Amino acid sequence: MTGQKRVWYAALLGLVLSLALGSSLQAQEAYPTKPINLLIGYAPGGVVDISERFMASKAEKILGQPFVVTNNGGGGSSVAAEIIAKKPADGYNVFGGASTALIRIPQFRTVPYKPDDLTPIMHFAFPTLTPIVVQSTSPWKTFKELVDYAKQNPGKVTYSTTGVGSPMHLGMEFVAKQEGIQWKHIPFPGAMPAFTALLGGHVLVNAGAGESVPYIKEGTVRVLANLAEKRVKAWPNVPTLREAGYDYYNESVFLFAVPKGTPKPIVDRLEDAFHKAMSDPEFEAVMAKVEFEGSYRNSEDTKKYLDDAYKRIGAFIDDLRIPKEAEQKK
């Protein structure tokens, strides 16, 4: 190739790259130009669904494009995380859920994604009430009475949660290890199905359904303890697990994420919209309704938190010696 041709090819290549880069930047600047898919990793009508649909309804007004919201509560939100992780990294597919899908479930069983396959956009809240409830007709008035019964009747107490590896599952098994008791975990694809199982008499205890609040108020169910870090003002007489003698609380945050590789300007645009949604006058009322407390970390800080929590919770799981899913099937 002559020197003149080399110069010509180099100039042509530079033009192509420049056009491609310019097109990419233009697309990012124009984002979004079409509706955005939001897949919530919990069942419809639950507290996560209610809070994240609210956030999306406010953020879409800022973005100028609607969110198309669907739900998939399979695997404690891991199914939704997998689906979004495999989508194009173009900002048009968003995962909505809790940190559980990224810091707990991958440490309990093999999932077809890695926590780093999703880039957090931001987190907006954490739970203030993670109740352990029984039917009001049950004989247990306190959590200690439930534990004492479980000691005397190994394997007879069944409890429901949103899934294996959920903070509620870990909390109940932490108590079981400390007390040397055996009770049976029944996982469900969402908090509402797990709570409905209690109402229907299919399990004796439900752990973690914020959806139980109206039923607690009307007296259909009785709350024995709170897995959250602090007591709730509405139920000042309900102790936390820590107060009951168990050094554990539900360390979860509710967040949005996109596939790894999504351009930073797009992540920033989404983060800005969701963060501004927290300033809406209705935000505090909605959070109070579902027993959440608003709490904000941006994309980078949420990633740091998740990385740190993954290590800490991993060490906790190892210490608890809960069999991994593959080990349970052997």
C-alpha positions as CSV (number, residue, x, y, z in Angstrom):
1,M,0.0,0.0,0.0
2,T,1.4,3.4,-1.0
3,G,1.8,6.2,1.5
4,Q,-1.0,8.1,-0.1
5,K,-3.4,5.2,0.3
6,R,-2.5,4.7,3.9
7,V,-3.3,8.4,4.6
8,W,-6.6,8.0,2.7
9,Y,-7.6,4.8,4.7
10,A,-6.6,6.4,8.0
11,A,-8.7,9.5,7.2
12,L,-11.7,7.3,6.2
13,L,-11.3,5.2,9.4
14,G,-11.2,8.4,11.5
15,L,-14.3,9.7,9.8
16,V,-16.2,6.4,10.4
17,L,-15.2,6.3,14.1
18,S,-16.1,10.0,14.5
19,L,-19.5,9.5,13.0
20,A,-20.1,6.4,15.2
21,L,-19.0,8.2,18.3
22,G,-21.0,11.2,17.4
23,S,-24.1,9.1,16.8
24,S,-23.7,7.3,20.1
25,L,-23.2,10.6,22.0
26,Q,-26.2,12.1,20.2
27,A,-28.3,9.1,21.2
28,Q,-27.3,9.4,24.8
29,E,-28.0,13.1,24.8
30,A,-31.5,12.5,23.4
31,Y,-32.3,9.7,25.8
32,P,-34.9,8.6,26.3
33,T,-36.7,8.6,22.9
34,K,-39.1,5.8,23.7
35,P,-40.9,4.1,26.6
36,I,-38.6,2.4,29.2
37,N,-39.3,-1.1,30.5
38,L,-39.3,-1.5,34.3
39,L,-39.3,-5.0,35.6
40,I,-40.1,-5.2,39.3
41,G,-38.8,-8.4,41.0
42,Y,-41.7,-8.8,43.3
43,A,-45.4,-9.7,43.0
44,P,-48.0,-7.0,42.0
45,G,-49.6,-5.2,44.9
46,G,-46.8,-5.7,47.4
47,V,-44.9,-2.9,49.2
48,V,-42.0,-3.0,46.8
49,D,-44.3,-2.9,43.8
50,I,-46.3,0.0,45.3
51,S,-43.2,2.1,46.1
52,E,-41.4,1.5,42.8
53,R,-44.5,2.1,40.7
54,F,-44.8,5.4,42.6
55,M,-41.2,6.3,41.9
56,A,-41.6,5.4,38.2
57,S,-44.8,7.5,37.9
58,K,-42.9,10.6,39.1
59,A,-39.6,9.9,37.2
60,E,-41.3,9.5,33.9
61,K,-42.6,13.0,34.0
62,I,-39.0,14.2,34.3
63,L,-37.7,11.9,31.6
64,G,-40.5,12.7,29.2
65,Q,-41.2,9.0,28.4
66,P,-43.4,6.5,30.2
67,F,-42.2,3.5,32.1
68,V,-43.9,0.2,31.1
69,V,-44.1,-1.7,34.4
70,T,-44.3,-5.5,34.7
71,N,-43.6,-7.9,37.5
72,N,-41.7,-11.2,38.0
73,G,-41.4,-12.3,41.6
74,G,-39.7,-15.6,40.9
75,G,-36.7,-16.6,42.9
76,G,-36.9,-13.8,45.4
77,S,-36.4,-11.3,42.6
78,S,-33.4,-13.2,41.1
79,V,-35.5,-14.1,37.9
80,A,-36.1,-10.4,37.2
81,A,-32.5,-9.6,37.9
82,E,-31.4,-12.2,35.4
83,I,-33.8,-11.0,32.7
84,I,-32.6,-7.4,33.0
85,A,-28.9,-8.4,33.2
86,K,-29.2,-10.0,29.8
87,K,-30.9,-7.1,28.1
88,P,-29.1,-4.5,25.9
89,A,-27.2,-1.9,27.9
90,D,-29.1,1.0,26.3
91,G,-31.1,2.3,29.3
92,Y,-34.5,1.0,28.1
93,N,-34.6,-2.0,30.5
94,V,-34.5,-1.3,34.3
95,F,-34.6,-3.7,37.2
96,G,-36.6,-2.6,40.3
97,G,-36.2,-4.5,43.5
98,A,-34.2,-4.9,46.7
99,S,-30.6,-5.5,47.4
100,T,-31.3,-9.1,48.2
101,A,-31.0,-10.1,44.5
102,L,-27.5,-8.8,44.4
103,I,-26.0,-9.5,47.8
104,R,-27.8,-12.5,49.3
105,I,-29.4,-14.8,46.7
106,P,-26.2,-15.3,44.6
107,Q,-24.5,-16.6,47.7
108,F,-27.2,-19.2,48.3
109,R,-27.6,-20.8,44.9
110,T,-26.2,-20.7,41.4
111,V,-27.9,-17.9,39.4
112,P,-27.2,-17.2,35.7
113,Y,-25.9,-13.7,36.5
114,K,-23.2,-12.1,38.6
115,P,-24.0,-9.1,40.9
116,D,-21.7,-7.0,38.8
117,D,-23.9,-7.7,35.7
118,L,-26.2,-5.0,37.0
119,T,-25.2,-1.4,37.5
120,P,-27.2,0.3,40.3
121,I,-28.9,3.5,39.4
122,M,-29.7,4.6,43.0
123,H,-31.4,3.4,46.1
124,F,-34.3,5.3,47.6
125,A,-35.5,3.6,50.8
126,F,-35.1,0.9,53.5
127,P,-37.8,-1.0,55.5
128,T,-38.8,0.2,59.0
129,L,-41.1,-2.8,59.6
130,T,-40.3,-6.4,58.8
131,P,-42.9,-8.1,60.9
132,I,-43.0,-11.7,62.2
133,V,-46.7,-12.4,62.3
134,V,-49.1,-15.2,63.2
135,Q,-52.9,-15.5,63.0
136,S,-54.6,-13.8,65.9
137,T,-56.2,-17.1,66.8
138,S,-52.7,-18.7,67.3
139,P,-51.7,-19.6,70.9
140,W,-48.5,-17.5,70.7
141,K,-48.7,-14.0,72.2
142,T,-44.9,-13.3,72.1
143,F,-41.9,-14.4,70.0
144,K,-40.5,-16.2,73.0
145,E,-43.6,-18.3,73.2
146,L,-43.2,-19.2,69.5
147,V,-39.6,-20.2,70.1
148,D,-40.5,-22.3,73.1
149,Y,-43.1,-24.1,71.1
150,A,-40.6,-24.8,68.3
151,K,-38.2,-26.2,70.8
152,Q,-40.7,-28.6,72.1
153,N,-42.1,-29.5,68.7
154,P,-39.2,-29.9,66.2
155,G,-40.2,-29.4,62.6
156,K,-43.8,-28.5,63.3
157,V,-43.5,-24.7,62.9
158,T,-43.7,-23.6,59.2
159,Y,-42.9,-20.1,58.1
160,S,-43.2,-18.2,54.8
161,T,-40.9,-15.6,53.3
162,T,-40.2,-14.0,49.9
163,G,-37.6,-16.7,49.2
164,V,-34.4,-18.6,50.0
165,G,-31.7,-16.1,50.8
166,S,-34.1,-13.3,51.7
167,P,-33.2,-11.3,54.9
168,M,-36.3,-12.8,56.5
169,H,-35.1,-16.3,55.8
170,L,-31.7,-15.5,57.2
171,G,-33.2,-13.9,60.3
172,M,-35.4,-16.9,61.1
173,E,-32.5,-19.3,60.6
174,F,-30.3,-17.2,62.7
175,V,-32.8,-17.6,65.6
176,A,-33.0,-21.3,64.8
177,K,-29.3,-21.8,65.1
178,Q,-29.0,-19.7,68.3
179,E,-31.9,-21.6,70.0
180,G,-31.1,-25.0,68.6
181,I,-34.5,-25.4,67.0
182,Q,-35.9,-26.8,63.8
183,W,-38.6,-25.0,61.8
184,K,-39.5,-25.4,58.2
185,H,-39.0,-22.6,55.6
186,I,-41.7,-22.3,52.8
187,P,-40.5,-19.7,50.2
188,F,-42.9,-17.8,47.9
189,P,-42.5,-15.5,44.9
190,G,-43.3,-12.3,46.7
191,A,-44.4,-10.9,50.0
192,M,-48.1,-10.9,49.3
193,P,-48.3,-14.6,48.3
194,A,-46.2,-15.5,51.4
195,F,-48.6,-13.5,53.6
196,T,-51.6,-15.0,52.0
197,A,-50.3,-18.4,52.8
198,L,-50.5,-17.5,56.5
199,L,-54.1,-16.2,56.1
200,G,-55.0,-19.4,54.4
201,G,-53.6,-21.5,57.2
202,H,-50.9,-23.1,54.9
203,V,-48.1,-21.9,57.2
204,L,-48.1,-21.0,60.9
205,V,-45.8,-17.9,60.7
206,N,-45.0,-15.3,58.1
207,A,-41.8,-13.3,58.2
208,G,-41.4,-9.9,56.5
209,A,-44.6,-9.0,54.8
210,G,-45.3,-5.3,55.1
211,E,-48.6,-6.1,53.4
212,S,-49.7,-7.5,56.8
213,V,-50.0,-3.9,58.2
214,P,-53.8,-3.5,57.6
215,Y,-54.4,-7.0,59.0
216,I,-52.4,-6.2,62.1
217,K,-54.5,-3.0,62.6
218,E,-57.8,-4.8,62.2
219,G,-56.7,-7.7,64.5
220,T,-56.6,-10.5,61.9
221,V,-52.9,-11.2,62.6
222,R,-50.7,-10.6,65.6
223,V,-47.1,-9.2,65.2
224,L,-44.6,-10.9,67.5
225,A,-41.4,-9.2,66.6
226,N,-39.8,-6.8,64.1
227,L,-36.8,-7.8,62.0
228,A,-36.0,-4.2,61.2
229,E,-33.3,-2.3,63.1
230,K,-35.5,-0.2,65.3
231,R,-39.0,-0.3,66.8
232,V,-41.8,1.2,64.8
233,K,-43.7,4.2,66.3
234,A,-47.1,2.6,65.4
235,W,-46.3,-0.5,67.4
236,P,-44.0,0.7,70.2
237,N,-44.5,-2.5,72.2
238,V,-43.3,-4.8,69.5
239,P,-39.6,-5.7,70.1
240,T,-36.9,-6.0,67.4
241,L,-35.1,-9.3,67.2
242,R,-32.0,-7.6,68.6
243,E,-34.0,-6.6,71.7
244,A,-35.3,-10.1,72.0
245,G,-31.7,-11.3,72.2
246,Y,-30.8,-12.1,68.6
247,D,-28.1,-9.9,67.0
248,Y,-29.7,-9.6,63.6
249,Y,-31.7,-7.1,61.6
250,N,-33.0,-6.8,58.0
251,E,-30.3,-4.8,56.2
252,S,-31.9,-4.2,52.9
253,V,-32.3,-1.3,50.5
254,F,-34.8,-0.8,47.7
255,L,-33.2,0.2,44.4
256,F,-33.2,0.4,40.6
257,A,-30.5,-1.0,38.3
258,V,-29.6,-1.4,34.6
259,P,-27.5,-3.9,32.7
260,K,-23.7,-3.6,33.1
261,G,-22.2,-1.4,30.4
262,T,-25.0,1.1,30.2
263,P,-23.4,4.5,29.3
264,K,-22.8,6.7,32.4
265,P,-24.8,9.7,30.9
266,I,-27.8,7.4,30.7
267,V,-27.3,6.1,34.3
268,D,-26.9,9.7,35.4
269,R,-30.1,10.7,33.7
270,L,-32.1,7.9,35.3
271,E,-30.5,8.6,38.7
272,D,-31.5,12.3,38.5
273,A,-35.1,11.5,37.6
274,F,-35.5,8.9,40.4
275,H,-33.8,11.2,42.9
276,K,-36.1,14.1,42.0
277,A,-39.1,11.7,42.5
278,M,-38.0,11.6,46.1
279,S,-38.7,15.3,46.4
280,D,-42.3,14.9,45.4
281,P,-44.8,15.9,48.1
282,E,-46.4,12.5,48.1
283,F,-43.1,10.6,48.6
284,E,-43.1,10.6,52.4
285,A,-46.8,9.6,52.6
286,V,-46.2,6.6,50.2
287,M,-43.2,5.5,52.1
288,A,-45.0,5.7,55.4
289,K,-47.9,3.7,53.9
290,V,-45.6,0.8,53.1
291,E,-43.5,1.2,56.3
292,F,-40.4,2.4,54.4
293,E,-38.1,5.2,55.2
294,G,-36.6,7.4,52.4
295,S,-32.8,7.0,52.1
296,Y,-30.7,8.0,49.1
297,R,-27.4,6.9,47.7
298,N,-26.3,7.7,44.1
299,S,-25.1,5.1,41.7
300,E,-21.4,5.0,42.8
301,D,-22.2,5.0,46.5
302,T,-24.9,2.3,46.1
303,K,-22.3,0.2,44.3
304,K,-19.8,0.6,47.1
305,Y,-22.5,-0.3,49.7
306,L,-23.5,-3.4,47.7
307,D,-19.9,-4.6,47.4
308,D,-19.3,-4.1,51.1
309,A,-22.6,-5.7,52.1
310,Y,-21.9,-8.7,49.8
311,K,-18.7,-9.5,51.8
312,R,-20.2,-9.0,55.2
313,I,-23.4,-11.0,54.5
314,G,-21.3,-13.7,52.8
315,A,-19.3,-14.1,56.0
316,F,-22.6,-14.2,58.0
317,I,-24.0,-16.9,55.8
318,D,-20.9,-19.0,56.2
319,D,-21.0,-18.6,59.9
320,L,-24.7,-19.5,60.0
321,R,-23.9,-22.7,57.9
322,I,-27.2,-22.7,56.1
323,P,-26.8,-25.3,53.3
324,K,-26.6,-23.8,49.8
325,E,-29.4,-24.9,47.4
326,A,-27.2,-27.5,45.7
327,E,-26.3,-28.9,49.1
328,Q,-29.9,-29.1,50.1
329,K,-30.8,-31.2,47.1
330,K,-28.1,-33.8,47.7
